[in-house]
Amino acid sequence: MIKYTLVCDDAHAFEGWFRNSGDFDAQRSRDLVACPVCGTTDVRKSLMAPAVSTARKKEALVGAAREEMQAPETPATPEPAVAAPSAGKRSSALLPKDFQQKEILEALRIARARIVENSENVGERFASEARKIHSGEAQERSIYGETSPRDAEALAEEGIAVFPLPELPEDKN
């Protein structure tokens, strides 16, 4: 898997995970990569710093995790809200965690709604319909539906790009 930092024409930055660099290009050409904030498919790769793993970084991460696990529990106090910069993009580091989570959840709701409204629900026929589209037996279109994890893995191994719809808290009710 490869992680890209992506950016849309409205300068919304987000991350995307792909099996390889060819997958990004293929999905982008089929308008399957969309900005989770505004929904545009005018998305491109952004400059990113390579993640280089060193022994020092690993030691620091392990040490921080140990400290966090050993820290005495204190009663939860609400984090103070800090004003976001007024111009340009917001820095998520300046926002309280609650706000970040709500913002991410809302972006997932919007992304899921756009996928559903611009796709055909094929229900339990998802795997077979995806194969038909991939082989050219059926018209190419966006679909969604239900399939087993085993079938989803088989589709991926066959080179058919599939991904799960985001699961939202209200789906569990």
Contacts in CASP RR format, 6 or more apart in sequence:
PFRMAT RR
TARGET T0000
AUTHOR 0000-0000-0000
METHOD contacts of the structure
MODEL  1
MIKYTLVCDDAHAFEGWFRNSGDFDAQRSRDLVACPVCGTTDVRKSLMAP
AVSTARKKEALVGAAREEMQAPETPATPEPAVAAPSAGKRSSALLPKDFQ
QKEILEALRIARARIVENSENVGERFASEARKIHSGEAQERSIYGETSPR
DAEALAEEGIAVFPLPELPEDKN
1 17 0 8 1.000
1 18 0 8 1.000
1 19 0 8 1.000
2 17 0 8 1.000
2 18 0 8 1.000
2 19 0 8 1.000
2 20 0 8 1.000
2 21 0 8 1.000
2 24 0 8 1.000
3 15 0 8 1.000
3 16 0 8 1.000
3 17 0 8 1.000
3 18 0 8 1.000
4 15 0 8 1.000
4 16 0 8 1.000
4 17 0 8 1.000
4 18 0 8 1.000
4 24 0 8 1.000
4 45 0 8 1.000
4 46 0 8 1.000
4 48 0 8 1.000
5 13 0 8 1.000
5 14 0 8 1.000
5 15 0 8 1.000
5 16 0 8 1.000
5 45 0 8 1.000
5 46 0 8 1.000
5 47 0 8 1.000
5 48 0 8 1.000
6 13 0 8 1.000
6 14 0 8 1.000
6 15 0 8 1.000
6 16 0 8 1.000
6 33 0 8 1.000
6 35 0 8 1.000
6 43 0 8 1.000
6 44 0 8 1.000
6 45 0 8 1.000
6 46 0 8 1.000
7 13 0 8 1.000
7 14 0 8 1.000
7 43 0 8 1.000
7 44 0 8 1.000
7 45 0 8 1.000
7 46 0 8 1.000
8 35 0 8 1.000
8 37 0 8 1.000
8 38 0 8 1.000
8 39 0 8 1.000
8 40 0 8 1.000
8 42 0 8 1.000
8 43 0 8 1.000
9 40 0 8 1.000
9 42 0 8 1.000
10 35 0 8 1.000
10 37 0 8 1.000
10 38 0 8 1.000
10 40 0 8 1.000
11 89 0 8 1.000
12 35 0 8 1.000
12 36 0 8 1.000
12 37 0 8 1.000
12 38 0 8 1.000
13 46 0 8 1.000
13 89 0 8 1.000
14 35 0 8 1.000
14 36 0 8 1.000
14 37 0 8 1.000
16 33 0 8 1.000
18 24 0 8 1.000
18 27 0 8 1.000
19 156 0 8 1.000
23 161 0 8 1.000
24 33 0 8 1.000
24 45 0 8 1.000
26 161 0 8 1.000
27 33 0 8 1.000
27 161 0 8 1.000
28 41 0 8 1.000
28 43 0 8 1.000
30 140 0 8 1.000
31 41 0 8 1.000
32 41 0 8 1.000
32 142 0 8 1.000
32 161 0 8 1.000
33 41 0 8 1.000
33 43 0 8 1.000
34 40 0 8 1.000
34 41 0 8 1.000
34 43 0 8 1.000
34 111 0 8 1.000
34 114 0 8 1.000
35 41 0 8 1.000
35 43 0 8 1.000
36 107 0 8 1.000
36 108 0 8 1.000
36 110 0 8 1.000
36 111 0 8 1.000
37 107 0 8 1.000
37 110 0 8 1.000
39 110 0 8 1.000
39 111 0 8 1.000
39 114 0 8 1.000
78 96 0 8 1.000
78 98 0 8 1.000
79 96 0 8 1.000
79 97 0 8 1.000
79 98 0 8 1.000
80 96 0 8 1.000
81 95 0 8 1.000
81 96 0 8 1.000
81 99 0 8 1.000
82 94 0 8 1.000
82 95 0 8 1.000
82 96 0 8 1.000
83 94 0 8 1.000
84 90 0 8 1.000
84 91 0 8 1.000
84 94 0 8 1.000
84 95 0 8 1.000
85 91 0 8 1.000
85 94 0 8 1.000
92 100 0 8 1.000
95 103 0 8 1.000
105 168 0 8 1.000
105 169 0 8 1.000
108 166 0 8 1.000
108 168 0 8 1.000
109 168 0 8 1.000
111 166 0 8 1.000
112 165 0 8 1.000
112 166 0 8 1.000
112 168 0 8 1.000
115 142 0 8 1.000
115 144 0 8 1.000
115 165 0 8 1.000
116 144 0 8 1.000
116 165 0 8 1.000
118 142 0 8 1.000
119 141 0 8 1.000
119 142 0 8 1.000
119 143 0 8 1.000
119 144 0 8 1.000
120 141 0 8 1.000
120 142 0 8 1.000
120 143 0 8 1.000
120 144 0 8 1.000
121 143 0 8 1.000
121 144 0 8 1.000
121 145 0 8 1.000
122 129 0 8 1.000
122 143 0 8 1.000
122 144 0 8 1.000
122 145 0 8 1.000
123 144 0 8 1.000
123 145 0 8 1.000
123 146 0 8 1.000
124 145 0 8 1.000
124 146 0 8 1.000
124 147 0 8 1.000
125 145 0 8 1.000
126 143 0 8 1.000
126 144 0 8 1.000
126 145 0 8 1.000
126 146 0 8 1.000
126 147 0 8 1.000
126 151 0 8 1.000
127 147 0 8 1.000
127 151 0 8 1.000
127 152 0 8 1.000
127 154 0 8 1.000
127 155 0 8 1.000
129 138 0 8 1.000
129 143 0 8 1.000
130 143 0 8 1.000
130 155 0 8 1.000
130 160 0 8 1.000
130 162 0 8 1.000
131 155 0 8 1.000
131 158 0 8 1.000
131 160 0 8 1.000
132 138 0 8 1.000
133 139 0 8 1.000
133 140 0 8 1.000
133 141 0 8 1.000
133 143 0 8 1.000
134 158 0 8 1.000
134 159 0 8 1.000
134 160 0 8 1.000
144 165 0 8 1.000
147 155 0 8 1.000
147 162 0 8 1.000
152 162 0 8 1.000
152 164 0 8 1.000
155 162 0 8 1.000
156 162 0 8 1.000
END
